[in-house]
Amino acid sequence: AGMGGTAGMGGTAGMGGTAGMGGTAGMGGTAGMGGTAGMGGTAGATGNCAPTGTMCGTATTYCSGFAFAVGNKVMATCAVSTAGCITGKTWLFTCSQADCGAHAPGTAAGENYWTITQCN
């Protein structure tokens, strides 16, 4: 009688894997704020600014911003009591320097640009 056999126990135990955690987080953008603001215009004095008349009462009333020339005569009311002016009096002014139109006659700023002739 024979007794024989093969007893085998075998196996492969394995545990394997890949654990991964990856990613890309991105936040991007463009914020823009732009614009054009424009303000423009032309303000013009009404009436006739061109100097006419050369005497008290006949000369044109001074217009701010008009390009007066040396020798032009205008009527204006004194705002100061200096350089021959008396506050509140309207007298004849003669442009004595270039750019006199940018300096109102009868004011402190206009003293060096206009000469005054007192009217009755």
matplotlib code that plots the C-alpha trace (Angstrom):
import matplotlib.pyplot as plt

x = [0.0, 1.2, 0.4, 1.6, 0.5, 1.5, 0.2, 1.0, 0.0, 1.2, 0.1, 1.1, -0.2, 0.3, -1.0, -0.1, -1.5, -0.8, -2.3, -2.0, -3.6, -2.7, -4.3, -4.0, -5.9, -5.9, -7.6, -7.0, -8.8, -8.5, -10.3, -10.3, -11.8, -11.3, -13.0, -12.6, -14.1, -14.3, -15.5, -15.2, -17.0, -16.7, -18.1, -18.6, -19.5, -22.7, -22.9, -20.3, -16.8, -14.9, -13.7, -15.5, -15.7, -12.8, -14.4, -16.2, -19.7, -19.0, -16.3, -17.4, -17.8, -14.9, -15.6, -13.5, -11.4, -11.5, -8.1, -7.7, -4.8, -2.6, -4.5, -8.0, -10.3, -13.1, -15.5, -15.2, -16.3, -13.6, -13.5, -10.6, -9.7, -6.1, -4.1, -6.6, -9.7, -12.6, -14.6, -18.0, -17.0, -17.3, -14.5, -12.5, -9.6, -6.9, -5.0, -1.3, 0.3, 0.0, -2.3, -4.3, -7.5, -6.6, -6.5, -9.7, -9.4, -10.4, -9.0, -5.7, -4.7, -5.3, -3.4, -0.3, -2.2, -4.6, -4.4, -7.5, -9.2, -11.7, -15.1, -17.5]
y = [0.0, 3.3, 6.6, 9.6, 12.9, 16.4, 19.0, 22.4, 25.6, 28.5, 31.7, 35.2, 37.9, 41.3, 44.6, 47.3, 50.5, 53.9, 56.6, 60.0, 63.3, 66.0, 68.8, 72.3, 75.1, 78.3, 81.5, 84.1, 87.0, 90.4, 93.3, 96.4, 99.7, 102.3, 105.2, 108.6, 111.6, 114.7, 118.1, 120.7, 123.7, 127.2, 130.0, 133.2, 136.6, 137.9, 141.2, 143.1, 142.9, 144.5, 147.8, 150.8, 154.3, 156.1, 158.4, 158.1, 156.7, 155.7, 153.1, 149.4, 147.8, 145.5, 141.8, 139.2, 137.0, 139.3, 139.8, 143.5, 145.2, 148.0, 151.3, 149.8, 151.7, 150.2, 151.2, 149.3, 149.7, 150.1, 147.2, 148.8, 152.2, 152.2, 153.4, 156.2, 154.0, 154.7, 151.7, 151.7, 154.4, 153.4, 155.0, 154.8, 152.4, 152.2, 149.0, 149.8, 146.3, 143.2, 140.6, 143.3, 141.4, 138.7, 141.3, 143.1, 146.9, 148.4, 145.5, 145.1, 142.5, 145.0, 147.9, 147.4, 146.6, 149.5, 153.2, 155.0, 158.2, 159.4, 160.3, 162.9]
z = [0.0, -0.7, 0.5, -1.2, -2.3, -2.7, -0.6, -1.7, -0.6, -2.5, -3.6, -4.3, -2.2, -3.5, -2.8, -5.1, -6.3, -7.1, -5.1, -6.6, -6.0, -8.4, -10.0, -11.2, -9.7, -11.6, -11.3, -13.9, -15.3, -16.7, -15.1, -17.1, -16.6, -19.1, -20.6, -22.0, -20.3, -22.4, -21.6, -24.2, -25.3, -26.5, -24.5, -26.4, -25.2, -26.7, -28.4, -30.3, -28.8, -31.6, -30.3, -31.9, -30.6, -29.0, -26.5, -23.1, -23.8, -27.4, -26.9, -26.9, -23.4, -22.5, -23.4, -21.5, -23.8, -26.9, -28.5, -28.1, -29.7, -28.3, -28.8, -28.7, -26.4, -24.3, -21.5, -18.2, -14.6, -12.0, -9.5, -7.5, -6.3, -7.5, -10.5, -11.3, -10.8, -8.4, -7.6, -9.4, -12.0, -15.6, -17.6, -20.8, -21.0, -23.7, -24.3, -23.6, -23.8, -25.9, -24.3, -22.6, -23.5, -21.0, -18.1, -17.3, -17.2, -13.9, -11.9, -10.1, -12.7, -15.5, -14.1, -16.2, -19.4, -19.7, -19.2, -17.9, -19.0, -16.4, -17.8, -16.4]

ax = plt.figure().add_subplot(projection="3d")
ax.plot(x, y, z, "-o")
ax.set_aspect("equal")
plt.show()
